[in-house]
């Protein structure tokens, strides 16, 4: 009799455990679906933004080698000196706006966005003077005079787009925090549809050359500002978070306290890959090494749009739930995003490895380049894996407000380990471009390992308390849509 009761208890316990496991997997699946609803559109947005530059370079490429070289050089330098900084600073809104939305402090979202736009416009001023002088700077650095002149013109005509980005990036974070991703997708699609004929007309019909390509990007970006600005101003979806211009936008350091480390977190990693290309120019057979590493970098940047979109979705889910005081849901969102990331990186890296002998043909007809790219593909696959995990973990860091931690990690991982290893392998052991890329892979591995450890050891209850304190310390008092 007792044996029968004991058996029944075991059966009941096993059934309860099975039900708990099913419930857990059901919750993870629901979270995966929520992430997908955000991540899919964000991937489309990042790809569309990337295509603006790619399309312009493709059209400039038909004008000749000098035009393409100068436009490519200016594109790289403007990204390093300007767009990376603005994109990183805007990442501070993922913490502030996301957590404020979760806490239902809707007016805070509008205020933080105004502060971000004001701050980014101020930062754009010194950057614009730098870009206006880029031709002279390149000439004094020993670059070809004609390439320097053309690159300077290209950078100068990208300046209007710099100020447009200072507005559109915060607007996109403003919408993302509220899970309003469809307007961003439609905006990017409309902008891209306008950009293609506009770029063609300016480059070929009006014979403006690379100046026309740069101007087309700037005009297309301002079109995006107009579309999103009208949506934010008149859409009922933004009624709760829309805020009239107020002198409060000039006060408070909450945004800069997160924007500066957020910018450093992004820029330190971005600059390390650009430094890789510069170092390749110092290797023997620099033309081959630079060409191959540029192909590898272009491929990884294109692929990174997927984890970047997933990271933006993870940031939104984590910040919303922490602001709402739901730490366990934020934790579940983190693990669900990592699960999706692992699946995505396995599929992409496996596909890329299988196509390793074909990849080079997409960029060159030179047999030497194609074979070298095939040899580099295993290293690219490792980068795809680390980038996939890093994209999600960086999104979680922004959602929690850990940008300062991420900045320290990137500084140590890439500049104390990654780049020195690249230099030793590339120049001391004479491994060449492979050695340079191995060093960056080592830095990425250290970065992902440290971010993973911090995420796993996180006290989510404490993070939720910090988020609530951050949101409510703003001390906003609302009366008829105005700040008192």
N, C-alpha and C positions, 0 to 999 in steps of 0.2 A: 504493500500500500504506500509506504513511505517512498519506495523507489519510483512508483508511478507519479507521486506528487512532485518529486525532485525532477523527473523527466519533463513533466508539464511546465515547471518553472523554467527549466532550461530552454524549452521550446518557446515560451513566452518571451524570455530574455533575448533569444536569438532573433525572434520576429521584431521585437522593439529595436534592436540594434540595426537590423536590416532596414526597418522603416526610417530610422534616423539617418542612415547612409543615403537612402533614396531621397529624403527630404533635403539633405545637404547638397546632393548633386542637382536636385531640382532648383535649389536656390542659386547655385553656380550657373546653371543653364539660363535662368532668368536674367542674371547679371550679365552674362555673355551677350544676350539679346539686346539689353540696354546699351552695352558698350558698342555693339555693332551698329545700332541706330545712330550713334554719334560718330563712330570711327569711320564708317563708310563715306559719309559726306565730307568729313574732314580730309580724308585721303584725296578725294576729288578736288577739294579746295587747294591743297598744297601742290598737287600735280599741275593744276591750272595756273597757279602763280609761277611755278617753275617753267612752264611752257612759254610764258610771255618772253622770257629771256632766250629760251632755246629757239623760238621762231624768229626772233630778231637776229640772232647769230646766224641762223640758217640763211636768211635773206642777205645779210651782209657778206656771207661766204661766197655768194655769186658775184661779188664785186671785185674779188681778187685777194691775194694772200695778205697784202698789207692791211686792207680793210678788216679782214677777219682777225688777224693777229692783234691789231690795235683794239678792236671791239672786245675780243676775248680777254686781253690784258686789263682793259678798263672794267669789264664786268667782274673779274676776279678781285680787283683792288677796291671797287666800290662796295662789293659784298663784304670784304674784310673790314674796311674802315667805316662803313656806315650801316648797311642793312643788317649785318649780324648784331650790331650794337642796339639798333632800334627793336629788332625782333626779340632780343634777350630782355630788354627793359620791359617790353609789353608783357612778357611772361609773368611779371609781378602781379598783373591783373587776374591771372588764373587763380592765384591764392585769394586775393582780396574780394573780387567779384563773385567767385565761385562759392566761397564760404558765406558771404553776405546773402547770396541767393538762398542757400540752404537754411540760413537762420531767419529768412523772410524779412531781412532788413533791406528792402528793395531800393530805397532812395540812396543808400550807401553805394550801390552799384553805379548809379549815374554820377555820383560825386567822384568816386575813384577813377572813373573813365575820363571825366573832365580833367582831373589832375594829371592823368597819364598823357592825354593829348597835349596839354600845356607843357609838360616836362619834355616830351619827345620833340616838340617843335623847337624848344630852346636848345636841345642837344643838336638838332639838325643845323643850326646856324653855323657853329664852328666847322662842322663836317662839310658844309657847302663851300666854305672858303678853301678847305683842303682840296676838294674836288676841282674847284675852279683853277687851282694851281697845279693840278696833277701832271699836265704836259711838261711844265718846267721842272717839276720834281723828277720825273722819269728821265728827262734829258740830263740833268745833273747827276743822276745815278748811273749814267753810262748807257742808257738804252738808245736804240737807233733813233735819230732825230725825227724821221718821218713817222715812225710808229708812235713815238712820244707825242708828237703833235696831234695825230689822229686819235690816240687814246685820250688825250686831254680834252679834245672837242666832245668825244663820246661821253666822258665823265661829266663835263659841264652841262650837257643837255639832259643828263639824268638827275640834275639837282631838283627840278620841279617835282619829279617823282619821289625824291627823298622826303619832301614835305608832305606829299600825299600819303606816303607810307606812315608818317608820324601820326596821321589821323586815322587811316583805315585799319592799322594794326590794333589800336585800342578798341575801335568799333567792333572788330571781329571777336576780340576777347569778351567784350560786353555781351555780344549775342551768344557766344559759346557758353558762358557761365549760366545762361538761361535756357540752354539746350535748344536754341533757335539756330539750327544749322542749315536748314533749307534755304533761307534768304542768302546765306553766304555762297552756297552752291550755285544758285541762280545768278547771283551777282558775278561770280567768277566765270560762269559760262557765257554770260552776256558780254563781259569784258573781253574774253578770249575771242568771241565771234567778231567783235568790233576791231580788235587788235590786228588780226590777220590782214584784212583788206586795208586798214589804215597804214600798217607798216609797209605793205607793198606799194601803196600810192606814194608815201613819203620817200621811200628808198628809190623806187624805179621811175615813177611817173614824174615826180618833181625833182628827181636826181639829187636828193639830199644826202645820199650815201649813208655812212654809219651815223651821221647826225640825225637823219630821218628815223633810223632804227631806235636810237636813244630817245628821241622825242616821242615816238609812237608808244614806248613803254610808259613814259611820264604821263602822256595824255590818257592812256588806258587806265592807269592807276587812279588818276583824278576822276575818271568816269566811275570807277569803283567807289570812290569816296562819295560821289553824288548819289549813287544808287543806295548805298547803305545809309547815308545820312538822311535821305528822304524816308527810308523804311523806319529808321529809329524815330524820326520826328513824328510820323503820321500813323504808324502801325498800332493797332490796339494791343498787340502782344507786348509792346514796350511801354504801355501806359503806366504801369506801376513803377518801372525803373527809370523812366524818362525824367530828367531834372532840368529845370531852367538854369541858365548860366548864373553863377553865384560867385561872390568874392571868396567863398569858402574853398574854391578850387585852387587858390593861391596859398592856402594854409595847410598845415599838417605834413608830416614826413613819412606817413605810413607807406605811401607808394614807393618813394625813393629808397626806403629801408629794405624793400624787397626787390625793387627794380634793379638796383646796382649789383647785388650779388647774383640776381637772375641773369643779367647781361654777362657778368664774368663767367658764370657757369656755362653759358652757350658759347661765348667767344673763345674761351680757353680751348675748348674742344675743336671748334671750327678752325681756329688759327693753326692748330697743330697739323691738321691735314693740308692746309695751304702751305705750311712750312715744309711739308714733305715734298711738294712740287718744286719749291725753291731749292731744296737740297739736291734734288735729282739733277738740276742744272749744273751742279758742280762735279758730277760723276764723269768718268770716262765714257765716251759715246753718249754725251748728254742729250743729243737730239732723240735717240731711241729711248733712253730712260725716261725723259720727260714726256714723250708721246705716250708711252705705255702706262706710266703712272697717272697721267691725265685721263686716259681711257678708264682705268680702274676706278679713279675717283668719281668720274662722271657716272659710271655704272652704279657705284655704291650710293651716290647722292640720289639717283633716280629711285633705287630700291628703297632707300630710307624714307621716302614719302609715306610708305605704308605704316611702319612703326611710329613715325612722327604723328600721323593721324590717330593711331591707337593711343599714343601717349597723351595727346590732347583730350581724347575721350576719357582716359583714366584720370587725368587731372580734374576734369569736370565732375566725374562721378565721386571721386574722393573728396574734393573740396565741398561739394554740395552736401554730402552725407556728414562730414565733420561739422560743417556749419549748422546742420540740423540736429546735432547732438546724437548721431547714430554711428558710433565708432565701429561696431561689428559689421555694419553694412559697408563702411569704407574699407575695412579689412577684406571683406569678401570681394569687393570690386577690384582691389589690388591683385588678389590671387587669380581672379577670373581674367584680368587683363594679361597677367603673366602666362596663364595657360594658353590664351589666344596667341600671344607673342611667340611662345615656344613652337606651337603648331605652324604658325606662319613662317618662322625662320627655317624650320626643317623642310617645309615644302619648297621655299624659294631657293635655299642653298643647295638642295638636292637637284632641282631643275637647272640651276646655274652650273653645277658641276657636270651634269650630263651634257650641257651645251658648251662645254669649255673650248672645244675645237672650232666652234662656230662663232663665238662671241666677237672675236677680233675682226671678222669680215664686216660687222656692222659699222666699224670705224675706219678700216683701212684695207687696201689691197696688197700692202707690202707683206710678203711672206714672213720676214723677220719679225715684224710687229705682231702678226697673227699668232705665231708660235710662242712669242714672249708672253702675250696676253693669256694664252692657254696654260702656260706654266704658272702664271700669277693667280689663276682662278681659284685654286684651293685656298690661298690666302684671302681672296675676296670673300669666299664662302664663310671663313672664320669671322671676317669683319661683318658680314650680313647677320651672323648669329649674335655677336656682341652688340651690334647696333640695334638689333631687334629688341633685345632685353633692355639695353640702355634707354631706348626711346620710351618704353613703358615706365621704367624706374625713375627716369627724369620727370615724366609726367606726374607720377605719384609724389615726387619731391616738391614739384610746384604746387600740387594740390594741398600738401601739408604745410608749405611755407618753409621748406628746408633748403632754399636756394643757396644760402651761405655755406651749408655743408657740401652741397654739390659743387660749389666753386672750389672749395679746398680740395675735394677729391680729384677734380679735373686737373687742378694745378699740380698735385702730387703725382697722379697717374701718368700724365702726359709729359710734364716738364722735368720731373725728377727721375722718371723711369723710361717712358715711351720714346721721347726724342733722343735722349742720350744713348739708349740701346740702338736706335736707328743709326745714329752717327757712327757708333763703334762697329756695327755689323756692315754698314755701307762703305765706310772709308778705311777702317782699320783691318777688318777681315775681308774687304774687297768683295762682298756679296752683291753689291750694287743695289738696284731698285728693290730686289727681293728683301735685302737686309733692311732697307728703309721701311718697307711695309711691315715686316716682322716686328720691328720696334713699335710701330703704332698699334699693331694687334696686341702686343704685350701690354701697352698702356690701356687699351680698351678693356682687356681682360681684368686688369687690376681695378679699373673704374667700376665695371659691372660687379665684381666680387664685393667691393666695399659697399656699393649701393644696395646690393642684395642683403648683406649682413645687417645694414642699418634698417632696411625694410622689415626683415624677419624679426629683429629684436625690438621693433617699435611697440611702445605702450599706446595702443589706440585710444584708450580712455583718456589718457593725458593729452593726446593730440586733439581730441574733441574739445576738451576743456580749454586748451590754448586757442583753438579756433573761435570758440564762443566768446572768450575774453577779447580776442582781437577785433571781432565784429562789434561788440557792444561798447568797447571803450571809445569808439568814435563819438558817441554821445550826440547823435543827431536828434534834433527836435523839428518835426514837420508840421507846418501849418499852411493849408491851402497850396500845397506843392512848393512852398518856399522854405529855405533854411533860416532858422532864427539863430 
